[in-house]
Amino acid sequence: MLRLLRALGLAVLLAATSVVAVPSAQADSRTAVGGGTGIIFRMTPSPEAPTGYFICTLTAVGRDTAGNLVALTNAHCFIDEQGNKLVGAQVYRDVSPAGTAFAPAPIADSRPDLATGAIGTVTYVGTPNNLLNTGPKGLDYAVIKLDATRVVPTDTVGGVTITSIGAPPANGTRMCKQGHRTGLTCGMKLGTNGIWFTHLIWTDGGDSGAPVVLDRTLVGNAWGAQHSSPIQSILDEMNAHGGVGAGFHLAS
């Protein structure tokens, strides 16, 4: 009987030990980014103590045919004063809170997320819109290859959730955008202007690249002056160009 009790006790002990030894699930420590996330870049003299910098907003986050985690924003964000395209520029998440139309996020408050570090590198800069000059008219988009060890995609940022991609709606349809500078703003589609579509959605500096959505469908990227580029036109051009971003589809 004593041997039996000892055996039973040992079995119970082993069972208890086996339960304790089961590893617990690790929380994902990566930073969530998506369409509407604010970004900061071109920081001087350094990300640790920036006195000069630029800010924009991500249009969308997805994966390409090769499986790369990719983000889109505006091309003009990564063109310097001499017209150089800044391929290779590192991008950080802006940790300052997003603003609203009535209380825009102060540009002076923008700071990089140093805990996460650089979230990606610019791999392609397309033709900017050049609306107000004689340069070639472009769809104004840039491609960022994200560091999947540091960031994870999310389909919701602020007041916008993106679950599909589609064409701009009929004139008079209400659409919205989520930009880091002025947050969620909405307005009707007015019409088209060449390769772009026009609307009454308010934007301000730092909103460049913001996703324009109809409900949960991404239809364009905002670049200012109440203009946006159709997202499907951007994806067609990306596919024709090839490389990082080709075959882009939403990731969550």
Buried (B, 14 or more C-beta within 10 A) or exposed (E): EEEEEEEEEEEEEEEEEEEEEEEEEEEEEBBBBBBBBBBBBBBEEEBEEBEEBBBBBBBBBBBBEEEBBBBBBBBBBBBEEEEEBBEEBBBBBBBBEBBBBEEBBEBEEBBBBEEBBBBBBBBBBBBBBBBEEEEEBBBBBBBBBBBBEBBBBBBBBBBBBBEEBBBBBEEEEBBBBBBBBBBBBBBBBBEEEEBBBBBEBBBBBBBBBBBBBBBEBBBBBBBBEBBBBBBBBBBEBBBEEEEBBBBBEBBE
